[in-house]
C-alpha cells in the first residue's frame, strides 16, 4: 500500500511564502511523476506542478516564477516552495504520485489560505 502525507499548509499574508512537503511510503518501485494539485472552493482541481523521475518539471501558468517543485529521491519526498503568494492561491493542496505501472495515489490534502 502506498501512503502520501502532506504537511506545511497554513495561513499566510499575501506576498508571503510557504513550503509544502509530501512524504511517500509503501511500495514505490517506479515513479512516473510526483506532483501537487489544488482545489479552491467551487472550482475544479487543477495541476499546480509536477516532476518526473528524470527531474523534468511542469508548472501551471498561474504559478510560474513563484512556485518551485523539487524532490528528494532518498527520502521519497516532494516539496513545493511557494513564494509571492496571492489570495487566489488559496486552496486545498494535494500531493499526487503516479507510479510507473499506472497506479495513481493521492494524499488527503493540506489547506493553504492567503489573506489580502
Secondary structure, DSSP 8 states (H G I E B T S, - for coil): --EEEEE--EEEETT--EEEEEEEES--S-EEEEEEEEE-TTS--EEEEEEETT--EEE-GGGTTTEEEEEETTTTEEEEEE-S--GGG-EEEEEEEEETTS-EEE---EEEEEE-
